[in-house]
């Protein structure tokens, strides 16, 4: 199947001890279906940050987000799964962990429109650094 151009809206709310924050990204992306998986790609542009290429792999009960700019980060989300991924920083290697609390995926295979709702906790080297709520929508 050829890719479809979609409008992407990514909302993130972050709850941390040092204060809560939220941000929204709106971008144009490409959506491709391969077998039971969907691949969504788009560029995330935030003020005073390098452009980040985002690849979201959406499977029936699993989500993987790969973000690439100066560094590359890959996070995997599956309800009931605690996933650990290495993350290279200027200060050295860290181990990031995701503990998925909620994952809802709704994609209309005919129209290629969809929505993902995700809630998870993020840990760095075993210590929880924040609670995240993410909403991802894509429409033609």
C-alpha positions in Angstrom: 0.0 0.0 0.0 1.3 3.4 -0.9 1.7 6.0 1.8 -1.1 8.5 2.6 -0.5 12.1 3.5 -2.0 12.8 6.9 -2.3 15.7 9.3 -0.7 14.7 12.6 -1.5 16.2 16.1 0.6 15.0 19.0 -0.3 16.2 22.5 1.9 15.4 25.4 1.3 16.2 29.1 4.2 15.6 31.5 3.8 15.4 35.3 7.1 15.7 37.2 8.2 16.8 40.7 9.8 19.9 39.2 6.6 21.0 37.6 4.1 19.9 35.0 4.4 20.8 31.3 2.5 20.2 28.1 3.1 20.7 24.4 1.5 20.1 21.1 3.0 19.4 17.7 1.1 19.7 14.5 2.7 18.4 11.4 2.1 16.8 8.0 3.1 13.1 7.9 3.0 9.9 5.9 1.0 6.8 7.0 1.8 3.4 5.5 0.3 0.0 6.3 2.4 -3.1 6.1 0.5 -6.3 7.1 -1.0 -5.7 10.5 1.3 -2.8 11.3 1.0 0.9 10.5 3.9 3.2 10.2 3.5 7.0 10.7 6.4 9.4 10.0 6.5 13.1 10.6 9.0 15.9 11.5 8.5 17.4 15.0 9.5 21.1 15.1 9.7 22.7 18.5 11.1 26.2 19.3 14.8 26.3 19.9 15.3 22.6 19.3 16.6 20.7 16.2 14.0 19.1 14.0 13.2 15.6 15.2 12.3 12.9 12.7 9.6 10.7 14.3 8.7 7.2 13.3 5.7 5.6 15.1 5.1 1.8 14.5 1.6 0.9 15.5 0.6 -2.7 16.0 -2.7 -4.0 17.4 -1.5 -4.0 21.1 1.9 -2.4 20.8 3.4 1.0 20.0 7.1 1.9 19.3 8.2 5.5 18.9 11.6 6.2 17.4 12.8 9.8 17.6 15.9 10.9 15.7 17.7 14.3 15.8 21.2 14.6 17.2 20.5 11.5 19.2 18.2 8.5 18.6 15.6 7.4 21.1 13.3 4.3 20.8 10.6 3.7 23.3 8.2 0.7 23.3 4.8 0.7 24.8 2.7 -2.4 25.5 0.1 -2.6 28.4 1.6 -4.6 31.2 5.1 -4.5 29.7 8.0 -2.6 31.3 10.5 -2.0 28.5 14.1 -0.8 28.9 16.0 0.9 26.1 19.6 2.4 26.2 19.8 6.2 25.6 23.1 7.9 24.8 23.5 11.3 26.4 26.5 13.7 26.5 27.0 12.5 30.1 27.1 8.8 29.1 24.7 5.9 28.6 21.3 5.9 30.5 18.7 3.1 30.6 15.2 4.5 30.0 12.3 2.4 31.1 8.6 2.7 30.1 5.8 1.3 32.2 2.6 1.5 30.1 -0.5 2.2 32.1 -3.0 2.8 29.2 -2.7 2.1 25.5 -5.7 2.6 23.2 -5.3 2.3 19.5 -8.1 3.1 17.0 -7.4 3.1 13.3 -9.9 3.0 10.4 -8.1 0.9 7.8 -10.2 2.3 5.0 -9.7 6.0 5.6 -6.3 5.8 7.3 -7.5 8.0 10.1 -6.7 7.1 13.7 -6.0 8.0 17.3 -3.7 6.6 19.9 -4.1 7.3 23.7 -1.2 6.5 25.9 -0.3 6.9 29.5 3.0 5.7 31.0 5.7 6.4 33.5 9.2 7.0 32.4 12.3 6.0 34.4 15.9 6.8 33.9 18.4 4.3 35.4 15.7 2.8 37.6 14.2 6.1 39.0 10.8 7.4 37.8 11.3 10.8 36.3 7.8 11.5 35.2 4.3 10.5 34.3 3.2 11.0 30.7 -0.1 11.3 28.9 0.0 11.3 25.1 -2.6 11.7 22.5 -1.7 11.1 18.8 -4.2 11.8 16.0 -3.8 11.5 12.3 -6.4 12.4 9.6 -6.4 13.0 5.9 
